[in-house]
């Protein structure tokens, strides 16, 4: 199987010396270190866009243990606003599914939804939030390794079918759950909420496999449809696998969606 490594330019662009950048107060989450080494990406017996299974080798990186929450993203909005300096829309605050609203001049999470995954964030907003914290969005390869480990497991927790003790799925419209409420669904690296609750933006463009970071999919300029991974609160069980891709659910990278959130990652020097 083909091996894919992240290019030097990509690593340089997102390289962060540990401790040199401090997260904005209250906005950054705990990060988990994912060790360097090979892992399998994709599947030979799933949907066409998961094929072929192939070997990917990644350097050490860190990823947020949980997705960004409404409370955390509200801090960002109060500092930056819902539109960036380039005029790009970062958050669909006027959508009925948004759980952050402007109150007395500050953006505040709706009561009871503070620790739920933030949704209605555009890919541009997820990109800018992570950069604001000195982080970045995970690549699709990093996301899958964080969920799957190196043993090729079907779900983050192993091979057992999904149930409500491990993932939030087949729930009603916008019925998300707190990001740390299902510890039995943890991945082999103890990363939480990688199946269900909210799909997650990745940095990568939604392009065919094998994964190749040199083919333009990791360029962060606006343009291509971006990948989403993990399944959402309204997903059926088959969308919760570690290999399942969003298959166009991301639709418009300039727009937020009721079932798409995100988490951040960071390159690590060893």
ABEGO torsion letter per residue (X at the ends): XBBBBBBAAAAAAABBBBGABBBBBGABBBBBBBBBEBBBBEBAABBAAAOBBBBBBBBBBBBBABBBBAAAAAAAAAAAEABBAAGBBABBAABAABABBBBGGBBBBBBGAAABBBBGBBAAAAAAAAAAAGBBBBBAAAAAAAAAEAAGBABAAEABBBBAAABBBGBBBGBBBBAAABAAABBAAGBBGABEGBBBBBABBBBBOBBBAAAGAABABBGBBBBBBGEBAABBAAAABAABBAGGAAGBAABBBAABBBBBBBBBBX
